């Protein structure tokens, strides 16, 4: 054997750090911020009242939404049935989202962050439905003649997460 011949050492693969704890912490942070903001609003504004932040554009309100998104089904003849269906749907969604997040959460990606935001938002609104029998909405936006239905931090995180997922779906993927 010659001195120039060296034994090749096997390649050592370093497993990437599991990021599920971090993405679950993002979900938990969404729930905490959602609860804090809802508690502040309910303590500062009686139901139905509003505080104008930007006249004609943005107000903080205290709206009790007994329906689904955009107050759909709020005026239904059977509010208990609607609430129970929404709770059941939300529980199923939270379980599915948790499972998806557990699968993809090993890596910190736009998809894992999106799922974490959606999970936190879904859980925040589910908490309200179970505990209060309605969801507290408090952000009211008007742009020119358009009036957006009142929403909250949980709703915002669900929309941001859905937007991130759409970006991921339509973003060109690198070829391997």
MARKOLDREN-841412 format. One record per residue (C-alpha): residue number from 1; x, y negated, z; residue in three letters. Coordinates in Angstrom, 1 decimal, decimal comma, always signed. Each point is the difference from the previous one (the first is absolute). Layout:
<atom><num>NUM</num><xx>X</xx><yy>Y</yy><zz>Z</zz><residuo>ALA</residuo></atom>
...
END
This chain:
<atom><num>1</num><xx>+0,0</xx><yy>+0,0</yy><zz>+0,0</zz><residuo>UNK</residuo></atom>
<atom><num>2</num><xx>+1,3</xx><yy>-3,4</yy><zz>-0,8</zz><residuo>UNK</residuo></atom>
<atom><num>3</num><xx>-0,1</xx><yy>-3,0</yy><zz>+2,2</zz><residuo>UNK</residuo></atom>
<atom><num>4</num><xx>-2,1</xx><yy>-1,9</yy><zz>-2,5</zz><residuo>UNK</residuo></atom>
<atom><num>5</num><xx>-2,9</xx><yy>+2,5</yy><zz>+0,4</zz><residuo>UNK</residuo></atom>
<atom><num>6</num><xx>-2,4</xx><yy>-1,2</yy><zz>+2,6</zz><residuo>UNK</residuo></atom>
<atom><num>7</num><xx>-3,0</xx><yy>+1,8</yy><zz>+1,3</zz><residuo>UNK</residuo></atom>
<atom><num>8</num><xx>-3,2</xx><yy>-1,8</yy><zz>-0,8</zz><residuo>UNK</residuo></atom>
<atom><num>9</num><xx>-1,9</xx><yy>-0,7</yy><zz>+3,2</zz><residuo>UNK</residuo></atom>
<atom><num>10</num><xx>-3,8</xx><yy>+0,6</yy><zz>-0,2</zz><residuo>UNK</residuo></atom>
<atom><num>11</num><xx>-2,1</xx><yy>-3,2</yy><zz>-0,4</zz><residuo>UNK</residuo></atom>
<atom><num>12</num><xx>-1,5</xx><yy>-1,1</yy><zz>+3,2</zz><residuo>UNK</residuo></atom>
<atom><num>13</num><xx>-3,5</xx><yy>-1,3</yy><zz>-0,5</zz><residuo>UNK</residuo></atom>
<atom><num>14</num><xx>-1,2</xx><yy>-2,5</yy><zz>+2,6</zz><residuo>UNK</residuo></atom>
<atom><num>15</num><xx>-3,8</xx><yy>+0,2</yy><zz>+0,5</zz><residuo>UNK</residuo></atom>
<atom><num>16</num><xx>-1,6</xx><yy>-3,4</yy><zz>-0,2</zz><residuo>UNK</residuo></atom>
<atom><num>17</num><xx>-1,4</xx><yy>-1,1</yy><zz>+3,4</zz><residuo>UNK</residuo></atom>
<atom><num>18</num><xx>-3,7</xx><yy>+0,8</yy><zz>+0,5</zz><residuo>UNK</residuo></atom>
<atom><num>19</num><xx>-1,9</xx><yy>-3,3</yy><zz>-0,1</zz><residuo>UNK</residuo></atom>
<atom><num>20</num><xx>-3,4</xx><yy>+1,3</yy><zz>+1,2</zz><residuo>UNK</residuo></atom>
<atom><num>21</num><xx>+0,4</xx><yy>-1,6</yy><zz>+3,4</zz><residuo>UNK</residuo></atom>
<atom><num>22</num><xx>+0,5</xx><yy>-3,4</yy><zz>-1,7</zz><residuo>UNK</residuo></atom>
<atom><num>23</num><xx>-2,9</xx><yy>+0,3</yy><zz>-2,4</zz><residuo>UNK</residuo></atom>
<atom><num>24</num><xx>-2,3</xx><yy>+1,1</yy><zz>+2,9</zz><residuo>UNK</residuo></atom>
<atom><num>25</num><xx>+1,3</xx><yy>-3,0</yy><zz>+2,0</zz><residuo>UNK</residuo></atom>
<atom><num>26</num><xx>-1,1</xx><yy>-2,2</yy><zz>-2,9</zz><residuo>UNK</residuo></atom>
<atom><num>27</num><xx>-3,5</xx><yy>+1,5</yy><zz>+0,2</zz><residuo>UNK</residuo></atom>
<atom><num>28</num><xx>+0,0</xx><yy>-0,5</yy><zz>+3,8</zz><residuo>UNK</residuo></atom>
<atom><num>29</num><xx>+1,2</xx><yy>-3,6</yy><zz>-0,4</zz><residuo>UNK</residuo></atom>
<atom><num>30</num><xx>-2,9</xx><yy>-0,7</yy><zz>-2,4</zz><residuo>UNK</residuo></atom>
<atom><num>31</num><xx>-2,5</xx><yy>+1,4</yy><zz>+2,6</zz><residuo>UNK</residuo></atom>
<atom><num>32</num><xx>+1,6</xx><yy>-2,1</yy><zz>+2,8</zz><residuo>UNK</residuo></atom>
<atom><num>33</num><xx>-0,1</xx><yy>-3,2</yy><zz>-2,0</zz><residuo>UNK</residuo></atom>
<atom><num>34</num><xx>-3,5</xx><yy>+0,7</yy><zz>-1,2</zz><residuo>UNK</residuo></atom>
<atom><num>35</num><xx>-1,2</xx><yy>+0,5</yy><zz>+3,7</zz><residuo>UNK</residuo></atom>
<atom><num>36</num><xx>+1,8</xx><yy>-3,1</yy><zz>+1,3</zz><residuo>UNK</residuo></atom>
<atom><num>37</num><xx>-1,4</xx><yy>-2,2</yy><zz>-2,7</zz><residuo>UNK</residuo></atom>
<atom><num>38</num><xx>-3,6</xx><yy>+1,4</yy><zz>+0,4</zz><residuo>UNK</residuo></atom>
<atom><num>39</num><xx>+0,3</xx><yy>-0,5</yy><zz>+3,8</zz><residuo>UNK</residuo></atom>
<atom><num>40</num><xx>+1,1</xx><yy>-3,6</yy><zz>-0,4</zz><residuo>UNK</residuo></atom>
<atom><num>41</num><xx>-2,8</xx><yy>-0,7</yy><zz>-2,4</zz><residuo>UNK</residuo></atom>
<atom><num>42</num><xx>-2,7</xx><yy>+1,5</yy><zz>+2,2</zz><residuo>UNK</residuo></atom>
<atom><num>43</num><xx>+1,3</xx><yy>-1,8</yy><zz>+3,1</zz><residuo>UNK</residuo></atom>
<atom><num>44</num><xx>+0,3</xx><yy>-3,4</yy><zz>-1,7</zz><residuo>UNK</residuo></atom>
<atom><num>45</num><xx>-3,1</xx><yy>+0,0</yy><zz>-2,3</zz><residuo>UNK</residuo></atom>
<atom><num>46</num><xx>-3,4</xx><yy>+1,3</yy><zz>+0,9</zz><residuo>UNK</residuo></atom>
<atom><num>47</num><xx>-1,6</xx><yy>+2,2</yy><zz>-2,7</zz><residuo>UNK</residuo></atom>
<atom><num>48</num><xx>-1,1</xx><yy>-2,1</yy><zz>-3,0</zz><residuo>UNK</residuo></atom>
<atom><num>49</num><xx>+2,1</xx><yy>-3,0</yy><zz>+0,7</zz><residuo>UNK</residuo></atom>
<atom><num>50</num><xx>+2,9</xx><yy>-1,2</yy><zz>-2,1</zz><residuo>UNK</residuo></atom>
<atom><num>51</num><xx>+3,2</xx><yy>-2,1</yy><zz>+0,2</zz><residuo>UNK</residuo></atom>
<atom><num>52</num><xx>+1,0</xx><yy>-1,8</yy><zz>-3,1</zz><residuo>UNK</residuo></atom>
<atom><num>53</num><xx>+3,7</xx><yy>+0,2</yy><zz>-0,8</zz><residuo>UNK</residuo></atom>
<atom><num>54</num><xx>+0,0</xx><yy>-1,4</yy><zz>-3,6</zz><residuo>UNK</residuo></atom>
<atom><num>55</num><xx>-3,3</xx><yy>-1,8</yy><zz>-0,8</zz><residuo>UNK</residuo></atom>
<atom><num>56</num><xx>-1,9</xx><yy>+1,6</yy><zz>-2,8</zz><residuo>UNK</residuo></atom>
<atom><num>57</num><xx>+2,6</xx><yy>+2,8</yy><zz>-0,3</zz><residuo>UNK</residuo></atom>
<atom><num>58</num><xx>+0,8</xx><yy>+1,9</yy><zz>+3,2</zz><residuo>UNK</residuo></atom>
<atom><num>59</num><xx>-1,9</xx><yy>+0,6</yy><zz>+3,2</zz><residuo>UNK</residuo></atom>
<atom><num>60</num><xx>+0,4</xx><yy>+2,3</yy><zz>+3,0</zz><residuo>UNK</residuo></atom>
<atom><num>61</num><xx>-3,3</xx><yy>+1,6</yy><zz>+0,9</zz><residuo>UNK</residuo></atom>
<atom><num>62</num><xx>-1,4</xx><yy>+2,7</yy><zz>+2,2</zz><residuo>UNK</residuo></atom>
<atom><num>63</num><xx>-2,1</xx><yy>+2,3</yy><zz>-2,1</zz><residuo>UNK</residuo></atom>
<atom><num>64</num><xx>-1,2</xx><yy>+3,4</yy><zz>+1,1</zz><residuo>UNK</residuo></atom>
<atom><num>65</num><xx>-0,1</xx><yy>+2,2</yy><zz>-3,1</zz><residuo>UNK</residuo></atom>
<atom><num>66</num><xx>-2,2</xx><yy>+3,1</yy><zz>+0,5</zz><residuo>UNK</residuo></atom>
<atom><num>67</num><xx>+0,3</xx><yy>+1,0</yy><zz>-3,6</zz><residuo>UNK</residuo></atom>
<atom><num>68</num><xx>+2,9</xx><yy>+1,2</yy><zz>-2,2</zz><residuo>UNK</residuo></atom>
<atom><num>69</num><xx>+2,4</xx><yy>-2,1</yy><zz>-2,0</zz><residuo>UNK</residuo></atom>
<atom><num>70</num><xx>-1,5</xx><yy>-3,4</yy><zz>-1,0</zz><residuo>UNK</residuo></atom>
<atom><num>71</num><xx>-2,9</xx><yy>+0,7</yy><zz>+2,4</zz><residuo>UNK</residuo></atom>
<atom><num>72</num><xx>-1,5</xx><yy>+2,6</yy><zz>-2,3</zz><residuo>UNK</residuo></atom>
<atom><num>73</num><xx>-2,8</xx><yy>+2,0</yy><zz>+1,7</zz><residuo>UNK</residuo></atom>
<atom><num>74</num><xx>-0,1</xx><yy>-2,5</yy><zz>+2,9</zz><residuo>UNK</residuo></atom>
<atom><num>75</num><xx>-3,7</xx><yy>-0,6</yy><zz>-0,6</zz><residuo>UNK</residuo></atom>
<atom><num>76</num><xx>-0,9</xx><yy>+3,7</yy><zz>-0,2</zz><residuo>UNK</residuo></atom>
<atom><num>77</num><xx>-3,1</xx><yy>+1,2</yy><zz>+1,7</zz><residuo>UNK</residuo></atom>
<atom><num>78</num><xx>+2,0</xx><yy>+2,5</yy><zz>+2,0</zz><residuo>UNK</residuo></atom>
<atom><num>79</num><xx>+3,1</xx><yy>-1,7</yy><zz>+1,4</zz><residuo>UNK</residuo></atom>
<atom><num>80</num><xx>+0,9</xx><yy>+2,9</yy><zz>+2,3</zz><residuo>UNK</residuo></atom>
<atom><num>81</num><xx>+0,1</xx><yy>+2,4</yy><zz>-3,0</zz><residuo>UNK</residuo></atom>
<atom><num>82</num><xx>+2,1</xx><yy>-2,5</yy><zz>-2,0</zz><residuo>UNK</residuo></atom>
<atom><num>83</num><xx>+2,4</xx><yy>-0,4</yy><zz>+3,0</zz><residuo>UNK</residuo></atom>
<atom><num>84</num><xx>+0,3</xx><yy>+3,8</yy><zz>+0,4</zz><residuo>UNK</residuo></atom>
<atom><num>85</num><xx>+0,7</xx><yy>+0,5</yy><zz>-3,7</zz><residuo>UNK</residuo></atom>
<atom><num>86</num><xx>+2,6</xx><yy>-2,7</yy><zz>+0,0</zz><residuo>UNK</residuo></atom>
<atom><num>87</num><xx>+1,6</xx><yy>+1,4</yy><zz>+3,1</zz><residuo>UNK</residuo></atom>
<atom><num>88</num><xx>+0,1</xx><yy>+3,5</yy><zz>-1,5</zz><residuo>UNK</residuo></atom>
<atom><num>89</num><xx>+1,4</xx><yy>-1,4</yy><zz>-3,3</zz><residuo>UNK</residuo></atom>
<atom><num>90</num><xx>+2,6</xx><yy>-2,0</yy><zz>+1,9</zz><residuo>UNK</residuo></atom>
<atom><num>91</num><xx>+1,1</xx><yy>+3,0</yy><zz>+2,1</zz><residuo>UNK</residuo></atom>
<atom><num>92</num><xx>+0,5</xx><yy>+2,1</yy><zz>-3,1</zz><residuo>UNK</residuo></atom>
<atom><num>93</num><xx>+1,9</xx><yy>-2,8</yy><zz>-1,7</zz><residuo>UNK</residuo></atom>
<atom><num>94</num><xx>+2,3</xx><yy>-0,5</yy><zz>+3,0</zz><residuo>UNK</residuo></atom>
<atom><num>95</num><xx>+0,7</xx><yy>+3,8</yy><zz>+0,2</zz><residuo>UNK</residuo></atom>
<atom><num>96</num><xx>+0,8</xx><yy>+0,1</yy><zz>-3,8</zz><residuo>UNK</residuo></atom>
<atom><num>97</num><xx>+2,1</xx><yy>-3,2</yy><zz>+0,2</zz><residuo>UNK</residuo></atom>
<atom><num>98</num><xx>+1,9</xx><yy>+1,4</yy><zz>+3,0</zz><residuo>UNK</residuo></atom>
<atom><num>99</num><xx>+0,7</xx><yy>+3,2</yy><zz>-1,9</zz><residuo>UNK</residuo></atom>
<atom><num>100</num><xx>+1,2</xx><yy>-1,8</yy><zz>-3,1</zz><residuo>UNK</residuo></atom>
<atom><num>101</num><xx>+2,2</xx><yy>-2,3</yy><zz>+2,1</zz><residuo>UNK</residuo></atom>
<atom><num>102</num><xx>+1,5</xx><yy>+3,0</yy><zz>+1,8</zz><residuo>UNK</residuo></atom>
<atom><num>103</num><xx>+0,9</xx><yy>+1,5</yy><zz>-3,4</zz><residuo>UNK</residuo></atom>
<atom><num>104</num><xx>+1,5</xx><yy>-3,1</yy><zz>-1,6</zz><residuo>UNK</residuo></atom>
<atom><num>105</num><xx>+1,2</xx><yy>-1,8</yy><zz>+3,1</zz><residuo>UNK</residuo></atom>
<atom><num>106</num><xx>+3,3</xx><yy>+1,8</yy><zz>+0,2</zz><residuo>UNK</residuo></atom>
<atom><num>107</num><xx>+1,3</xx><yy>-2,8</yy><zz>-2,3</zz><residuo>UNK</residuo></atom>
<atom><num>108</num><xx>-0,7</xx><yy>-3,7</yy><zz>+0,4</zz><residuo>UNK</residuo></atom>
<atom><num>109</num><xx>-1,6</xx><yy>-0,9</yy><zz>-3,4</zz><residuo>UNK</residuo></atom>
<atom><num>110</num><xx>-2,6</xx><yy>-2,4</yy><zz>-1,3</zz><residuo>UNK</residuo></atom>
<atom><num>111</num><xx>-2,4</xx><yy>+3,0</yy><zz>+0,1</zz><residuo>UNK</residuo></atom>
<atom><num>112</num><xx>+0,7</xx><yy>+0,9</yy><zz>+3,6</zz><residuo>UNK</residuo></atom>
<atom><num>113</num><xx>-0,4</xx><yy>-3,6</yy><zz>+1,1</zz><residuo>UNK</residuo></atom>
<atom><num>114</num><xx>-3,2</xx><yy>-0,3</yy><zz>-2,0</zz><residuo>UNK</residuo></atom>
<atom><num>115</num><xx>-1,5</xx><yy>+3,1</yy><zz>+1,6</zz><residuo>UNK</residuo></atom>
<atom><num>116</num><xx>+1,1</xx><yy>-1,3</yy><zz>+3,4</zz><residuo>UNK</residuo></atom>
<atom><num>117</num><xx>-1,8</xx><yy>-3,3</yy><zz>-0,5</zz><residuo>UNK</residuo></atom>
<atom><num>118</num><xx>-3,1</xx><yy>+1,7</yy><zz>-1,2</zz><residuo>UNK</residuo></atom>
<atom><num>119</num><xx>+0,0</xx><yy>+2,5</yy><zz>+2,9</zz><residuo>UNK</residuo></atom>
<atom><num>120</num><xx>+0,5</xx><yy>-2,8</yy><zz>+2,5</zz><residuo>UNK</residuo></atom>
<atom><num>121</num><xx>-2,9</xx><yy>-2,0</yy><zz>-1,5</zz><residuo>UNK</residuo></atom>
<atom><num>122</num><xx>-2,3</xx><yy>+3,0</yy><zz>-0,2</zz><residuo>UNK</residuo></atom>
<atom><num>123</num><xx>+0,7</xx><yy>+0,9</yy><zz>+3,6</zz><residuo>UNK</residuo></atom>
<atom><num>124</num><xx>-0,5</xx><yy>-3,7</yy><zz>+1,1</zz><residuo>UNK</residuo></atom>
<atom><num>125</num><xx>-3,4</xx><yy>-0,2</yy><zz>-1,5</zz><residuo>UNK</residuo></atom>
<atom><num>126</num><xx>-0,9</xx><yy>+3,6</yy><zz>+1,1</zz><residuo>UNK</residuo></atom>
<atom><num>127</num><xx>+0,8</xx><yy>-1,1</yy><zz>+3,6</zz><residuo>UNK</residuo></atom>
<atom><num>128</num><xx>-2,5</xx><yy>-2,9</yy><zz>-0,3</zz><residuo>UNK</residuo></atom>
<atom><num>129</num><xx>-2,7</xx><yy>+2,2</yy><zz>-1,4</zz><residuo>UNK</residuo></atom>
<atom><num>130</num><xx>+0,3</xx><yy>+2,6</yy><zz>+2,7</zz><residuo>UNK</residuo></atom>
<atom><num>131</num><xx>+0,4</xx><yy>-2,3</yy><zz>+2,9</zz><residuo>UNK</residuo></atom>
<atom><num>132</num><xx>-2,1</xx><yy>-3,0</yy><zz>-1,0</zz><residuo>UNK</residuo></atom>
<atom><num>133</num><xx>-2,3</xx><yy>+1,4</yy><zz>-2,6</zz><residuo>UNK</residuo></atom>
<atom><num>134</num><xx>+1,1</xx><yy>-2,7</yy><zz>-2,4</zz><residuo>UNK</residuo></atom>
<atom><num>135</num><xx>+3,2</xx><yy>-1,4</yy><zz>-1,5</zz><residuo>UNK</residuo></atom>
<atom><num>136</num><xx>+1,2</xx><yy>-3,5</yy><zz>+1,0</zz><residuo>UNK</residuo></atom>
<atom><num>137</num><xx>+0,7</xx><yy>-2,1</yy><zz>-3,1</zz><residuo>UNK</residuo></atom>
<atom><num>138</num><xx>+1,4</xx><yy>-3,5</yy><zz>+0,5</zz><residuo>UNK</residuo></atom>
<atom><num>139</num><xx>+1,8</xx><yy>-1,3</yy><zz>-3,1</zz><residuo>UNK</residuo></atom>
<atom><num>140</num><xx>-2,2</xx><yy>-1,9</yy><zz>-2,4</zz><residuo>UNK</residuo></atom>
<atom><num>141</num><xx>+1,3</xx><yy>-1,3</yy><zz>-3,3</zz><residuo>UNK</residuo></atom>
<atom><num>142</num><xx>-1,7</xx><yy>-2,2</yy><zz>-2,6</zz><residuo>UNK</residuo></atom>
<atom><num>143</num><xx>+1,8</xx><yy>-0,9</yy><zz>-3,3</zz><residuo>UNK</residuo></atom>
<atom><num>144</num><xx>-1,9</xx><yy>-2,5</yy><zz>-2,1</zz><residuo>UNK</residuo></atom>
<atom><num>145</num><xx>-3,5</xx><yy>+1,6</yy><zz>-0,3</zz><residuo>UNK</residuo></atom>
<atom><num>146</num><xx>+1,1</xx><yy>+3,5</yy><zz>+1,0</zz><residuo>UNK</residuo></atom>
<atom><num>147</num><xx>-0,7</xx><yy>+1,1</yy><zz>+3,6</zz><residuo>UNK</residuo></atom>
<atom><num>148</num><xx>+2,0</xx><yy>+3,1</yy><zz>+1,0</zz><residuo>UNK</residuo></atom>
<atom><num>149</num><xx>-1,8</xx><yy>+2,2</yy><zz>+2,6</zz><residuo>UNK</residuo></atom>
<atom><num>150</num><xx>+1,5</xx><yy>-0,3</yy><zz>+3,5</zz><residuo>UNK</residuo></atom>
<atom><num>151</num><xx>+2,8</xx><yy>+2,4</yy><zz>+0,7</zz><residuo>UNK</residuo></atom>
<atom><num>152</num><xx>+2,7</xx><yy>+0,8</yy><zz>+2,6</zz><residuo>UNK</residuo></atom>
<atom><num>153</num><xx>+3,6</xx><yy>+1,0</yy><zz>+0,4</zz><residuo>UNK</residuo></atom>
<atom><num>154</num><xx>-0,9</xx><yy>+3,7</yy><zz>-0,5</zz><residuo>UNK</residuo></atom>
<atom><num>155</num><xx>-1,8</xx><yy>-0,7</yy><zz>-3,3</zz><residuo>UNK</residuo></atom>
<atom><num>156</num><xx>+3,0</xx><yy>-2,1</yy><zz>-1,1</zz><residuo>UNK</residuo></atom>
<atom><num>157</num><xx>+2,4</xx><yy>+2,8</yy><zz>+0,7</zz><residuo>UNK</residuo></atom>
<atom><num>158</num><xx>-2,2</xx><yy>+2,5</yy><zz>-1,9</zz><residuo>UNK</residuo></atom>
<atom><num>159</num><xx>+0,0</xx><yy>-2,3</yy><zz>-3,0</zz><residuo>UNK</residuo></atom>
<atom><num>160</num><xx>+3,7</xx><yy>-0,7</yy><zz>+0,1</zz><residuo>UNK</residuo></atom>
<atom><num>161</num><xx>+0,7</xx><yy>+3,7</yy><zz>+0,3</zz><residuo>UNK</residuo></atom>
<atom><num>162</num><xx>-2,4</xx><yy>+0,8</yy><zz>-2,9</zz><residuo>UNK</residuo></atom>
<atom><num>163</num><xx>+1,8</xx><yy>-2,7</yy><zz>-2,1</zz><residuo>UNK</residuo></atom>
<atom><num>164</num><xx>+3,4</xx><yy>+1,5</yy><zz>+0,8</zz><residuo>UNK</residuo></atom>
<atom><num>165</num><xx>-1,3</xx><yy>+3,4</yy><zz>-1,1</zz><residuo>UNK</residuo></atom>
<atom><num>166</num><xx>-1,2</xx><yy>-1,4</yy><zz>-3,3</zz><residuo>UNK</residuo></atom>
<atom><num>167</num><xx>+3,4</xx><yy>-1,6</yy><zz>-0,6</zz><residuo>UNK</residuo></atom>
<atom><num>168</num><xx>+1,6</xx><yy>+3,3</yy><zz>+0,7</zz><residuo>UNK</residuo></atom>
<atom><num>169</num><xx>-2,3</xx><yy>+1,8</yy><zz>-2,4</zz><residuo>UNK</residuo></atom>
<atom><num>170</num><xx>+0,5</xx><yy>-2,4</yy><zz>-2,9</zz><residuo>UNK</residuo></atom>
<atom><num>171</num><xx>+3,7</xx><yy>-0,8</yy><zz>+0,7</zz><residuo>UNK</residuo></atom>
<atom><num>172</num><xx>+2,3</xx><yy>+1,6</yy><zz>-2,6</zz><residuo>UNK</residuo></atom>
<atom><num>173</num><xx>+1,8</xx><yy>+2,9</yy><zz>+1,6</zz><residuo>UNK</residuo></atom>
<atom><num>174</num><xx>+3,7</xx><yy>+0,6</yy><zz>-0,7</zz><residuo>UNK</residuo></atom>
<atom><num>175</num><xx>+0,7</xx><yy>+3,1</yy><zz>-2,2</zz><residuo>UNK</residuo></atom>
<atom><num>176</num><xx>+2,1</xx><yy>+2,6</yy><zz>+1,7</zz><residuo>UNK</residuo></atom>
END
